């Protein structure tokens, strides 16, 4: 599948906000956006006043880039969210937040979502005791995310937990660092999901 392979920090600069694509590094002084927040391009192109469509598009792009999802897949997520009862924007965020790669990241098993996706693809992660290597796998309430009983896998996750020790896991995802497990106590609600995106603008864009 096609995937953006360029510098992650360039995306943050293009959107004019931190997207936390490099995980723990984004919270430190080494964050490239902190040192150079101008838009990419020669001399940093000036930011023009966006149109209403432009604002909606930028919010959608930010959300896509945060979760590392391509346009076609993102449209499918929106279509699923629109069919469910409740607020479409909140449902969309819940669907994105409960992707397996994101849950691995939120649990502190990876310093970034990109690395979490790689960890899942390399079959280091289990769900309810069974190996799952699909990053887009949708976890459910009461699922238990664990690590394959292999020393290489356990050492990898322990190393990641050391690097993410200063970032607490969300309330809906209690983590047992001794057992290397994370339990989905409940599905995340809007108040649990902190992303720098105005989701209502994304809904407006796709509702036209």
Steps between C-alpha positions, in 0.01 A plus 500: 500500500624852423624688804665837559872434546632856528603693814225487764579845636440650156134402536473684831652810344264476202196490731634769732456288813663208679348169392715294739613267223825413676347418835715574805744715300221750433482577873867598520712796391626285211165534324571647155174696500608685815824604331352581160125539473495678163331327210725281281638647181762757411512763776175364641206602286255742654175361634206644309160553656318173425153469350229306683574197281871547567443493876292184472761334279785585737315352799434181305863476394618549857276220625614267221864571568472459876367146459705421187203417278464536124209687341304198382519331839407823675187531285400148601538591866283808451234295319492254790475781753217668309293179508527461878276670753639800684721793406685413178818686593525331840432159348768560237757579769403189696548282192842649435603483863412130527719391210746244634807701399366805686416293809854362503628858482263627771605215729861616475611188314641726225636854497299592189207374297730426209712271717185348653382411149832331430491310831153369420596400144803309629269285714618614843148570629213279610132573557333271753792262470500476119760662276356784292720666236242735347554863614142599412351221712216651706530423870192471718415558863651234730763398244845433648800615300814301576844414370601177328671262742838540337800660666577719200146641500487553877839671502385731220186608686684543831742734324211699357331525842819647644497773235130579550507482880422871532185479286203358694264253334139620459239404760319270260816295444660387830847350448675230701868564437609185685283271289541716188126517443244773441127451558232691312285586801251685279487670163649850505262796507554844348640637824765227504635584155733796489589583141566852363218476246160665462309185407178689423676654198593153378135395524394813309750418225370148443134594545491720189 
